[in-house]
Amino acid sequence: MKHYKLTVLFSILLSFLVGCNSNSAIEGQLFNATASRDAEIGSTTIGAVLNWHMVTLLKDNKTKQILVLYANDQAFKAVKQGVVHYEAGAILALVHWLGKPDIHWFGADIPGEITSIDQVSFATDGKNSPKPNLTTFIKRKRGFEKVLTSDTLLVHKTTNFILSLRRPYLPD
């Protein structure tokens, strides 16, 4: 019985000493600063895009990228209703992050640096239904730059890929 009491007392003392560590957490350990940026992309900031509604999440193990599709209010309204046609003003943004290991969860990956953003916006000429317009921003040393491409097949494939992504069904 005496041995049991000493073991319990030692366990309580040890947990108290470990729990009362005076080391404060390093900034980068609690907040993933590399995954959020205030840089400008087009007419919005990345911070604004990251505050939009998250539609879906993908992980590409080949490229070690984490892809997250965000939608502004107008686009998210259509996404929730399951509509495949978007109104003018709707914007979808596919954000590409390089994945990095999570130091707090063995085997898990978290977003690292943002590498690029593919943004599909919908505009109308007043006569026809809104048409999708793809704009790609790639991170360079000076910030994000708009990429102009004449490869219509790549633009078409990227736009169709973004528009094919669906919100997972979660029961209420």
C-alpha positions as CSV (number, residue, x, y, z in Angstrom):
1,M,0.0,0.0,0.0
2,K,2.9,2.3,0.8
3,H,4.4,1.7,-2.6
4,Y,1.1,2.5,-4.3
5,K,0.9,5.9,-2.4
6,L,4.5,6.8,-3.4
7,T,3.7,5.9,-7.1
8,V,0.6,8.1,-7.1
9,L,2.4,11.0,-5.3
10,F,5.3,10.7,-7.8
11,S,2.9,10.7,-10.8
12,I,1.1,13.8,-9.5
13,L,4.4,15.6,-8.9
14,L,5.8,14.7,-12.3
15,S,2.6,15.8,-14.1
16,F,2.7,19.1,-12.2
17,L,6.3,19.7,-13.2
18,V,5.7,18.9,-16.8
19,G,2.5,20.8,-17.0
20,C,4.0,24.0,-15.5
21,N,6.7,24.4,-18.1
22,S,7.6,28.1,-18.4
23,N,8.5,27.8,-22.1
24,S,6.1,29.7,-24.2
25,A,5.1,28.3,-27.6
26,I,7.0,29.5,-30.6
27,E,4.8,31.6,-33.0
28,G,5.2,29.2,-35.9
29,Q,4.1,26.2,-33.8
30,L,0.6,27.4,-33.0
31,F,-0.2,29.5,-36.0
32,N,0.6,28.4,-39.5
33,A,1.8,31.8,-40.8
34,T,3.0,30.4,-44.2
35,A,-0.5,29.3,-45.1
36,S,-2.0,32.8,-45.0
37,R,-0.8,35.8,-47.0
38,D,-1.9,39.4,-47.5
39,A,-0.6,39.6,-51.0
40,E,-2.8,41.0,-53.8
41,I,-4.3,38.6,-56.4
42,G,-6.3,40.3,-59.0
43,S,-8.8,42.6,-57.3
44,T,-8.8,40.7,-53.9
45,T,-6.2,39.8,-51.4
46,I,-5.4,36.2,-50.6
47,G,-6.6,36.8,-47.1
48,A,-10.0,37.7,-48.5
49,V,-10.1,34.5,-50.6
50,L,-9.2,32.4,-47.6
51,N,-12.2,33.9,-45.8
52,W,-14.6,32.7,-48.5
53,H,-16.6,29.5,-48.1
54,M,-14.5,26.4,-48.4
55,V,-16.1,24.0,-50.9
56,T,-13.8,21.0,-51.0
57,L,-10.3,19.9,-50.2
58,L,-7.9,17.6,-52.3
59,K,-4.5,16.2,-51.6
60,D,-2.2,15.4,-54.5
61,N,0.4,12.9,-53.3
62,K,2.4,13.0,-56.5
63,T,3.1,16.8,-56.3
64,K,2.7,16.9,-52.5
65,Q,0.2,19.7,-52.9
66,I,-2.9,20.5,-50.9
67,L,-5.7,22.0,-53.0
68,V,-8.6,23.9,-51.5
69,L,-11.6,25.2,-53.5
70,Y,-13.1,28.4,-52.1
71,A,-16.3,30.2,-53.3
72,N,-17.4,33.8,-52.7
73,D,-21.0,34.3,-51.5
74,Q,-22.6,34.2,-54.9
75,A,-20.8,31.1,-56.0
76,F,-21.4,29.3,-52.7
77,K,-25.1,29.9,-53.0
78,A,-25.1,28.0,-56.3
79,V,-22.8,25.3,-54.9
80,K,-25.1,24.7,-51.9
81,Q,-28.1,24.4,-54.3
82,G,-26.2,22.0,-56.6
83,V,-26.5,24.4,-59.5
84,V,-23.9,24.0,-62.2
85,H,-24.6,27.4,-63.8
86,Y,-23.3,30.4,-61.9
87,E,-24.5,33.9,-61.9
88,A,-22.5,36.9,-62.9
89,G,-20.1,38.0,-60.1
90,A,-19.6,34.4,-58.8
91,I,-15.9,33.5,-58.2
92,L,-14.3,30.2,-57.5
93,A,-10.7,30.1,-56.3
94,L,-8.6,26.9,-56.2
95,V,-5.6,27.6,-53.9
96,H,-2.5,25.4,-54.3
97,W,-0.3,24.9,-51.2
98,L,2.8,22.8,-50.9
99,G,2.1,20.4,-48.2
100,K,4.4,20.2,-45.2
101,P,4.5,17.7,-42.2
102,D,2.5,18.7,-39.2
103,I,4.9,18.8,-36.2
104,H,1.9,18.2,-33.8
105,W,0.4,15.2,-35.6
106,F,2.6,12.4,-36.8
107,G,2.0,11.5,-40.4
108,A,-0.3,14.4,-41.1
109,D,0.3,17.2,-43.7
110,I,-0.7,20.8,-43.4
111,P,-0.6,23.6,-45.9
112,G,2.8,25.3,-46.3
113,E,3.6,28.0,-48.9
114,I,0.9,29.0,-51.4
115,T,2.3,28.3,-54.8
116,S,-0.6,29.3,-57.1
117,I,-4.2,30.3,-57.3
118,D,-6.6,29.4,-60.2
119,Q,-9.5,31.8,-60.1
120,V,-12.7,31.2,-62.2
121,S,-14.9,34.3,-62.4
122,F,-18.2,34.6,-64.1
123,A,-19.1,37.6,-66.1
124,T,-21.8,38.4,-68.7
125,D,-21.9,40.6,-71.7
126,G,-25.6,41.5,-70.9
127,K,-27.1,39.3,-73.6
128,N,-25.8,35.8,-72.8
129,S,-25.6,33.7,-69.7
130,P,-22.4,34.2,-67.6
131,K,-19.3,32.7,-69.1
132,P,-16.4,31.4,-67.0
133,N,-13.1,33.2,-67.2
134,L,-9.9,31.6,-65.8
135,T,-7.1,33.7,-64.3
136,T,-4.1,32.0,-62.8
137,F,-1.7,33.7,-60.3
138,I,1.7,32.1,-59.6
139,K,3.9,33.0,-56.7
140,R,7.2,34.6,-57.7
141,K,9.8,36.3,-55.6
142,R,8.1,39.7,-55.8
143,G,4.6,38.2,-55.0
144,F,1.9,36.8,-57.1
145,E,1.9,37.5,-60.8
146,K,-0.9,36.9,-63.3
147,V,-0.1,34.3,-65.8
148,L,-1.2,34.8,-69.4
149,T,-1.4,31.6,-71.4
150,S,-2.3,31.1,-75.0
151,D,-2.8,27.3,-74.4
152,T,-6.6,27.2,-74.8
153,L,-6.6,23.4,-74.1
154,L,-4.9,24.0,-70.7
155,V,-7.3,26.8,-69.8
156,H,-10.3,24.7,-70.8
157,K,-9.0,21.6,-68.8
158,T,-8.3,23.7,-65.7
159,T,-11.6,25.5,-65.9
160,N,-13.5,22.2,-66.3
161,F,-11.6,20.6,-63.5
162,I,-12.5,23.5,-61.1
163,L,-16.1,23.4,-62.2
164,S,-16.3,19.6,-61.7
165,L,-15.3,19.8,-58.1
166,R,-18.3,19.2,-55.8
167,R,-19.1,19.9,-52.2
168,P,-19.1,16.7,-50.1
169,Y,-22.5,15.8,-48.7
170,L,-22.6,16.2,-45.0
171,P,-25.9,15.3,-43.2
172,D,-27.4,18.1,-41.1
